[in-house]
Structures are given as structure tokens and as C-alpha cells.
Amino acid sequence: MAPIDPHSYTDSTHPLTTHISLSLYFDFPSSTIHATALFTLSAPHSGPISFDTRSLTIHKILDPQTLTLIPFTLSPTIDPIKGCHLTITLNNQSSFLIFYSTSPSSSALQWLTPPQTFGKTQPFVYTQCQSIHARSVFPCQDTPAARICYSARLNIPNQLSGVMSARHCDRRAPVVSDVVLNHVGDVGFDFKSLWFAEGRVVEEFVMEQAIPPYLFAFAVGELGFRDVGPRTRVYSENVSDVLNAAAREFAGTEEMIQQGEKLFGDYEWERFDLLVLPPSFPYGGMENPRMVFLTPTVIKGDSSGAQVVAHELAHSWTGNLITNSNNNHFWLNEGFTTYAERRIVEVVQGEDKAVLNIGIGWRGLHDDIERFKDNMEFTKLKTNQENADPDDMYSQVPYEKGFQFLWRIERQIGRPAFDEFIKKYIATFKFKSIDTDTFLDFLKANVPGIEKDVDLKLWTEGTGIPSDAYEPVSDIYTKIVSLAHEFKLGRMPREDEVADWQGQEWELYLENLPKSVEASQILALDARYRLSESKDYEMKVAFLQLAISSGCRDYFSEVEKTLKEVGRMKYLRPLYAALVQGTEKEEEKIFAKRVFAEARECYHPIAQGVVEAIFAKHM
């Protein structure tokens, strides 16, 4: 076996999948999907071929031409990271049909009961497949090296609707041609009866552009939408307050798309729709092509949440068009996208906003370098993730160190030359998955002599932060950092000094305060500016983290409320970590365990695993 990805059973000697046709029956009472998946390979194959699965039941596999059984085996042991190894034995075949069911424990799926949603009346389900969770929705070669096209039919209750990272084709009644129905009687359920049950409807989608499996996405619920531009609809649960607030927050999306096109070339995905998910969504945003998923915490009321949208939009070029070949090279997605996001923000919202963004990232990079001080491998851009779970090592390093690397190259050759380089890079590698060496070879070929001026090996393979990384400089940035340094001397910022601050300015200020200050100072700061009551979670969580670190227990109730009302890992990770780190925190640890036990079912499975890993390390 010659694996191409440390997180996949995919064999480099086997043909890759080019297309999957899915028929998915959603059984909300059992939190299960019963499904068929018709696979097409790039070439006929004889002998065993490897696929990734996790928490799937494989009922049977058929030759779609003859409807004869194809032999398969599932590994008897479950790898804690990769899941189960599915081996299918083919006989000069390039297609096969798998009948399977998901499990309620699928790591990609969160099934929400009505009380866990905004609307409180209908259930909801959504996917989060990055980095290696698509295998818990359908069997696949779950590596970004294997780009696929797909079609999908979602059989759902007719009072619900579905969206996907694909073009919507139709909403109609179920028909026989949707699935192979005549040979499924022995798969453990009556698929035909399920498919044609009363009160069901089929939503049909197609994705004709090849994407890596982690960009496969759907959501099903009681959805509504608002049009905010010629290429953009904002979707959410059909709750007018949420929809209207989201439409206002993201009203400037079309301008960002146009600026992105000027910087990076044509937008290749036709539409750029946005779905605001329930509060349990574990990320700020997920760049699924055609249908970006967003946490409701980015709706701040001042359009600053559009910066998250700018990041997901930038992925339309760097990440979705050009993808890292595996997670060892994750910075190629996130470092490039962070750079591209800040270029868009600079044009649309101004240079000061972009600099504040860079400054917050600079602080976050230093924090994560400290977090990985016992495993500096994870502070590299080009990493070795063998036997490492990408969810456990998720950090700001690929984002911010990757950004700093590209910013360093820009400073060396000048922005006009770097802009031309990026456009050529995107045009050359679009719809491909590449590694760091491929990028560096392209860089050296197109910027002759760059390796003499910038230490490319140190930047990509060295640990920590290179000495030629660059802290941002601007009047507003310098003022905020200076005020933060004065706080430890006992001087609180005056109201006139912060009169025009929004969440981003406060976040930068709080991130630059000493990690441990007197509890009395925390209480005084909050008494004046009410930071613990902010509706901007970036600001609120930064303050609560500081309060915990300073031993100020007055805010336990606010910490508990926050941990129970949102599931975004950007907030869960620092708050739970602050509670349990250290040897003299028995009361905090007991508190953290109780809150997690009560909130756990409201977190996505990925977020559950992250919190459990924090507890395992520090309890």
C-alpha cells in the first residue's frame, strides 16, 4: 500500500473517484441517513481498492450494470483518527453502487431537535466535513488529493427544505429513477417504502466542478432566505429576526466579490450564497463552494462580521480552486486565504481595519506558538501529521504564519509584482490539489532569486516565528497596544480614548493585556465598559478568558451562559482551557466538567471532541 495522505487509506496506485451520485433518505427520528452511492472511477480497476469510512454500516455493494454483488471487507479494528478501512474487490470495473447507512454518532453530522434551533418547531441537520469527516457521511477517498464531482437527491419531510454546496436543480416528488429500488430488500430496511412514504419531497442538486470531499456540505431544516445581491442569498432558519439581521450584516457581499475578482481573477462558482446556521456550528465559517456556512455569532450589527465572509469568499480562489493535497500542507489553504481576505478587507473597509485584523492575528500566532511549545512540529507550515488528529492540532499557525510568509514575499518583491504572481499561481493550479514543494518550485521559477532574499526553507520547515516576520504598524494599532501596556500600570483607558471603538478594537486591546492581572482591575474595567455583557462574542470571550486567568470568579455565571449558548470552537477552546489549566483550579475544573456535561449535546461532535481532548490533557 502506498498512502497519499496520512489521514486516509487511499492508495496512490489505485484510480481516484471522479463522480458520486447520492440518494439520501433523512430519518430525523433516528438521526440516520439511509443511502445509495454510485461511484465512477477515473479508470477500470481489478483487485482491491481502498476507501475511508467512519460510523457507517455498509449493507451491500453491487455492479450497477449486472446488479451482481461485489465483495468487500471492513477492517475489524477502528483507527481512532482514520476510522474503518473499506476494501472493495473489483474485476475490471470503473463503477459500483454502495448501499449504506450513517450512524447517529457520525462525526460530520449534527442532528438538532426543535428546541435546539432558532425556530423551536422543526428539526435541523447539517454537515461539517472538514478536515476528515466526509467519510462519516458517505464512503470516499477522503483526501483533498481526490477531487470529485457529484449529484445528490435529498429525500426529506416536505415541511423542510435543503441546501447544498452545489447547484439546486429541482424540488419534486420522489420517483423510481431516483434510486435502485429492486435489489434492496435485504439491506436491513425497506428503502422503497421509505423513499415513497407520504409527506416526503426530493431536493435535487448537482456539482459539476471537482471539489475535495471536505467541501461536500448540506443542511436541512425550515429555511428562509433574503436576496442581498445578484449572486448572493442569505439563508437561515425561517425566523425573520435572524434573516433580517443577517441580510443587513452581509449587504456589502457583492462589492467584496467584485474586489476579489479584481485581485484574483474571475469568480468560478457562479453563486456565493450564505447560510447562517444554529449557534452550535463549530466554526466561524466554512467555505463550502456556492453555499458558505456561517455561525450566527458573526452577526454583530455593525457589518464587522463581514470580515468572516471576506475570508470564506477568499477561499473561492485559495482553497476551493487550489487545495492542499493533504493536511501536512494546510497552510496553502489558510495562509493564502488569510492574506487574500485582508487584501479584500483593505479595499472594502479600509487599511486601518486590515491592520487591526493583522494585529489580532499576530497576537493569536504568538499564543498558539506558546500552546505548542511541547510539540514544535505543529508550529511549522509544512508539517508531519502522521498519527495526529487534524482537529486536535487546529490552530492559528497555518493561518497567521502562512499569512506572514506571503506578506514577507510581498514586501520583498513589491505588491504589484506579487499581485501578478498570485494571479498566475491561481490560473496555473486551479481545480488542482498541490503540496508545499510544488508551490515553492513555482515561486522560484516565477520570482528568480527569491530564495536568496527570503529563507524559504526556514519559513516552511522551521519552527516558531522567523525573525523577519512583521508586526503591523499603524496609528490606531500602536495606540491600542500602548493603552493595553499601560493597563498593567493601573491606567484604564479614558472614555474619550475608546469612544469610537468597535468590537475589533476592543478585541485587540484585551488580547494584548497581561495574561494575569488583579481581579480588582478586571472588575473595574467591566464596571466602566460592561465588556462581559457585550453581544460581540470576540470581545466578550476575550474578556471572560482574562477574568478566568486572573482568578476572578465573579463571572462564572456569564462564562456558563456563554458556553451553553454557542458552540463555536474559537470560544469553547480558550474558555474551557482557561478553566482547567493549572494545578490549583479544582473549583474551576469541577465547574467546567459540570457545564460541559450539561451543554455537550448542544455542541457539534467535532467540538465535543476538542473539549474532551482539553480535559484529557489537563484533568
N, C-alpha and C positions, 0 to 999 in steps of 0.2 A: 504494500500500500504506500502511495506517495501523496500524503496530505498536502493541500494547498493553503490550509488555514488552520491555525492552532485551535480554533473553536468549532471545527466542522469535521465530519467523517468523509467529506467529499474527496475523491481520489483524482489526482491530476491526470491519470491515464484513462479516465472514463469520460464519455461525452457529457456535456452540460445540458441542462434543460433549457429549451428556448421558449416554450409556451406551456401554460397550465390553464385548463378550463375547469372551473369550480362550480359545483352546485351545492349550496349551503342551506340547510334547514335549521332555523334557530328555535331551540326548545327552551324558552325562558324559565319554565318551572324547574327544570333540571339543570340549568346553567350549562347546557351542552349544545354542540353543533353536530348534526349528522350530515355526512357529506360524501360526494364523489369528486375525484380529481383526475382529469385526463391529462397525462403528461406527454409532451413531444420533445424528443431529444435532438441534438444537433446532428446526430448520425446514428445509424443502426448499431446495436451492440450485442455481443454474445458473451455470456458469462455473468458473474456478479457485478452489480453496480450499487454504490453506497448512497444512502440518504440519511438526513437528520430527522429525528422525531423527539418530542418530549410530551409526555402525558397524553399520547394518542393511542387509541385502540384501532389496529389495522384489521379489518374484518376479512377482506379478500382482495386479490389483485387479478384483473382479467386482461387478456388480449382484446382490445376493442374491435378487432376485425373478426376474430373467430369466437369470441366470448368464452374461450377456454381459460382455465386457471393458470396463473403464473406463480411459480413457487417463490416464497420469501421467508426470511427469518428476522426476528428482532433479537438484539443482544439480550442475554439473560440478566446482565447487570446494567444499572443505570449510572452513567457517569454524572457526577454532581454538576458539572458545567455543560457538557455536550448533550446529555440526555441519552436516548437509545439509538443504537446503530441499526438502521433498517437496510437489509441486504436483499435485493431483488435479482433473481436469476433470469436473464433474458436469452432468447435464441434468435439472434439476428433481427432484433426488434427495435423500433425507434419510438414506439408509443405504448402506453399501458394505462389502465384505469384502476384507481385505488378507491375502495370503499372504506371509510374510516369514521371515527367519532372523536371529538375532543373530550376533554375532561373538565369538570368544574375547577380543577387545580391548574388549568392552563396558565402559564406564566405571562402570556401576552394579553389575556382577556380579563377584563373586569366586568362582571355582571352586577348591575346595581338594581336593588329593589326600589319601588316607587318612593319610599321615604328618604332614600339616599340621593334623590335627584332634586333639581330646582322645582319642577312642576308638581312633584309628590303624587302623581296619579298614574304614571306609566313606567314600566321598567326601561332599562337602558343597558347597552353593552357597547364596548369599544375596544380596539386593539392598541397595543404599544409593542411593536415588533423589534425595535432597535434595542440591543445590538444583535442578540442571537435568540429571539423569541418567536420568530415566524414559524419555527419548527413545532411550536405548540398549537398552531392554527391549522397547518397543513404539512404533510411530509415534503421536504425540499432539500436541495443542496444549499444549506443555509449559510452561505458565504457571500460577501459582496462581490466576489470574483465571478459569480454566476448570475448574470443579469437575465431577467425573464420578462416576457410579455404575458398578459393573462386576460381572461374573461371570467365573469362571475355572475351567478344568479343567486340572489339572496331571497329565500322564502321566509317571510316574516308575517306577524299578525297585521291585518290590514289597517289597524288604527295607528300603526307606526310607519316610519319611513327610514330609508337608509342612504348613507353617503359613502363614497369610497375614494381612494387615491386613483381614480380612473374616470373616464367619460361616462356619464349617465346616458343610457340608451332608451330605457323604457320602464314603465311601471304597469304591470298587467297581471292577468290571472295565470296561475300555473298551467302548463301544458305538458304533454307527454314528452315532447322533444327536449325538454329541459334536462332530463337525466335518463340514464339507462335504468328502466324500471322492471324489466322482465327477469332479471337474474339477481335479485337482491333479497330473496325470501329467507336466506339462511345467514343473514349478517347480524342477527341479534335484534332487529327492529323491522317493522313493516314500513319501509321507506315510501312505498307507493301510497299507502293510506295517509301517512304524514304529509306528503307533498300536496295531496289534493284535499286536505282537511278544510272544512268550512272556515271562513273568516281569514283566509291567508291571501297574500299577494306576493308577486315576484318583482324585485327590483333588479334590473339588468345593467351591467357595466362592462366596459372594455378598456384595457390599457394596451395601446399599440406601440408604446415606446418602452424599450427594455430597461427595467429597473432592478436594483438589487433586492433580495427578498425582504430586507428590513424596512423597505419603503412600502410594503403591502399594508393597507390600512382600510378599516371600515368602522362605521359607528351606526347603531340602530337605536332609534328612540322616537319620541314625539317631537319632531323637529320643525322649526320655522326658519325663515330667513329674511334678510333685508339686502337689497342691492345697494352697494356703495361705490360702484364703478363699472365700466364697460366689461371688465374681466373679473370682477370680484363680487361675490355674495358672502355675507356673513351669516353663518348658520349657528344656531344653538337650540337647546330645548325651546319649545314654543311658549316662552314666557316673555311677555312684552318688555318688562323692565330690563331683562338681560339682553334681549335683542337690540333694544334701542340704545342702551349704554354701549354695547359693542359696536354698533353702527357709527356712533359718534366718535368713539376712540380710534376707529380704523378708517375714518373718512378720507384720509390722505393716502390710501394704499396705491391708487393708480399713479400718483406722482412718484412714489417710490419705485414702482415697476418701470416707469419711463426713465428714471435716473439710472436704475440698474442696467437697462438696455444700452444707455449711452456709455456706461462704464465697461460693460462686459459682453455686449452683443445681444442678439435677438433673444427674447424670452421664448423658449422652445415648447412650453407646456400648455399653451392655448388659454387656460384659465388659471387664476390664482384665488381660489375660494378659501374661506377661513371657517373653521368650526370651533366654537367656544364650548369646551367640554364641562362636565360637572367638576366640582372642586377637587375630586380625588385624582385627577390627571397628574402623573408624577413629574412631568417636565414643564418648563415654561412654554415650550412649543416643540412641535415635531414636524419636520419639513416634508411630509408626505406630498408628492407631486400632485398638483391640481386641487388638493384639499389639505391645507395646513391645519394641524390640531393645536389648540391653544388652551392654557389654563385660564380660568376666569380671573385669576389674580393679576393678569396684565391689564385688566380694565380699571384704570386709575382715575379716569375723569379729566385728565389733563393732556391726553394724547401721548404721554411719555411711554405708555405700553406699546406704542407703535415701534419702539426700538426692537422689541422681541420679534415683531412682524418683519422688520428690516432684516433681522438675522435669518429667519426662515425663508424669506424671499431670496436672500443672497445664496442660500443653499440650492436654489434653482439652477445656478451655474456651478457652484463649487460644492460638490457633494452628490447632487442628483444627476447632473450631467457628467461630472468627473468624480469618481468614487474611489476611496481607498480600497485596495484589493483584499485586505483583511485588517483586523483591529490593531495590528502592530504599527500600522501607518495611519491611525485615526486622525492625526494632526492634519493630513491632507484634506480631510473634510472640514474639520472645525477651525483650524488655524486660518485657512484660506477664507472660510465663511466669516470669521470674526473680522478679518481685515476688510472683506467686501462690505459687510454690514456697516462698519464705521465710515467707509467711504460714502455709502448711501446716506447715513445719518448726517455726515458733514455737509452734504449738499442740501438736504431737505430741512434739517433742524438747526444747522449752524455749527461752526467749528468748536464753540465752547461746549456744546452737548457731546460732540465726538470726543473731546479731550476728557471730559468728566467720565465718559464711558471707558476710555483707556485707563484712566486713573483708578477706577473701581476694579478693573481687570488686573492692573499692576499689583494692587493690594491682595486680590484674590490669588494671584500667582504665587506671591510670597507665602501666603497662608498654606497653600497646598504643597509647596516645596517643603515646608516645615512638617506638614502632615505625613509626608512620605520619607522623612529623614531616616527611617529604619529600612526603607526599601527604595533606594535612589534610582533603581531601574525605571520606576514609574515617573521619574522626572525627566526622562529622555523624550524626544519627539519620536524617534524610531525605536520602538520598544520590543522586548521579547515577552509576550504574554502567554507563553506555554504554561499550562496549569493555573492560569489566573482567570478569574471571572471578570469580564469587562465591566459588569455592574459594580463590583467591589472597588475597582481602580478608577472609576469615573471621577474626573477632576477638571480643574481649570487649566491644567498643564497643556494639553493639546490645543486648547482654545487660545490661551494667552501667550504661552511660549511660542506657539505656531505663529500667532499674530506678530509677536516681536521679531521673529526671524524674517518674515516677509517685510516688515517695516524697516528692518536693518538693510535689506537688499534695496528697498525703495530709496532710502537715504543715500546709499552708495551710488546708485546709477541715475537718480533723479526720477521724479514722479512721471513725467511724460514718457520716458523710456520704459519704466516699469508698467505703465498702463498698456503700452503696446505689447510688452512681453505677456501680460496676463491675457489679453485678447487672443494672442497667438496660441498660448497654452490651452485655453478653453476650446478654441476651434480645432486644435490638433487632437485632443484627447476626449472630446465629448462623447458620451454614451460608452465610455470605457472605464475600467477599474484598474488603477495603477498603484505602484509602490513608491517609496521614497527615492530609491535609486533611479527609477525612471524619471521622476521629477528633477533630480539633481543633474542627470545626464542632459535633459532638455535645457535646464538653466545654463549649464556650462557651454552648451552648443550655441545658445542664443545670446548669451552675455559673456563673450570671450574674456577670460582673465578674472572672472568674478571670484574664483577660488583663491586668488592671490590677495584679494582685498577683504573677503569675508571667510572666516574659518567654517566652511560648510560641514565638515565632519564634527567639529566641536558643537555646532548648533544642533545637528540632528542626532548625534550619538553620545554627546556629552551629558552629564547630569547637572542638575541645578540651573542657575540663570547665568548665561555668559556675561562677561564684563562689558560687552558692547551693546547689551540691551539698554533700553532708553525709557526712563521715567518721563511722562509727559510734562510739558511746561505751558502754562497759560496763566493769566492774571487770576481768574476765578479758581483754578486748581490750586495755585500757590496760596491764595487767601484761605481756602477751606482747610488745607493741610496745616497751615500755620495756626489757625484757630484750634484745630484738634490738638496740636502740640502744646498750646497754651492751657488747655483744659487740665492737664495733669499738674499744672502750677496753681490751679484753683480758679482760673478765669473762665467763666461761662460766656459764650457769645452773646452780645447785646441783641436786642430785638431788631434794631435798625440794621445790624450786620447780616441778619438772616431773613429780612423782610421779603425778599424775592426768591427765597429758596423753595424748590420743589423736592420731590422725593429723591431724585438723583443726587442733589447737593447734600441732603441730609445723610443719605447712604454713604457717600464718600467721607463725610465728616465722622460718622460713627465708626466706619471701618478703620479710620486712622487714629482713633482714641487708643490709649493704652489698654491692653487686654484685661488688666485688673486695676480698678480704681476704687476709691472708698464708696461704700454703699450710700453714704450721705450725699455724695456728689451725684450719684445716679438718681436718687430721689429728687434732688434739687433741679436737675436738668429736666426731669419729667414733669415736675410741678410747673415749670415755666412753659414748656413747649408741648406737653401732652403726647410724647412720642409713642408711648405704649398704647395709645388709643387710635393711632393712625390707621387709615384704611389702605395705605400703601404698605404692602407686606414687606417690601425690600427694607423700608425704613423701620417698620415695627419689629421685624425679626432681628435686624442688626442691633436694635436697642435691647430686646429681650435677651439676646445672646450675651451682650455686655453685662446686663443685670445678673444673669446666672453666674458668669465668670467672676463677678465681683462679690458673690455671696449675698446678694440682695434678694431675699426670699419673698419680698412683698409682692412680687409679680408672678408667683406660681399660678394663680388663678388665670391670669392673662396668657401665660405660657400654655396652660392646659386648654384653654379656649382655642388658641391658635392651632395647636397640634390636632385638635378634633375637628376643625372646620376646613382645613386644607390638607391636601396630600402631596403637594409639590416637594420633591426631594431637596430642592435648594433651601427649603425652610426646615424640613424634618431633620436632615443630616446635622446641621450645626446646632439646633436646639437639643436634640437627643444627645449628641456628643458632648455638649457643654454640661448637660445634667449628669452624665455618668463618668466623665474623665476625672481622674484623681482618686486618691486613696481615702480622703476624708469626706466623702459625699454620700454616706449611707442614706440619709433622708432624701437626697435628690435621686438616688438610684431607685429607691422604693417608689417614689413619686413617678419616675419615668416608666418603670415597669407597669404600674397601675394604669397610667394614661395610655400606654401602647396597647395593653390588653383590652381596654375599652374602645380604642379608636381603630384597632387593627383591621377590622372588616371593612372599614371605610377607605383603606389605603389600597392602591393597586398592588398586585403581587410583587412587582419589581420593588416598590417602595417598602413593602413588608420585609423583603429580603435584605435590603440595605439597613434598615433599623435593627434587624436581628443580628446582622454582622457587627454593628456597632456594639450591641450588648455583649456578643460573644467575645469581643476584644477587650472590653473594659469591665465587665461584671466579674 
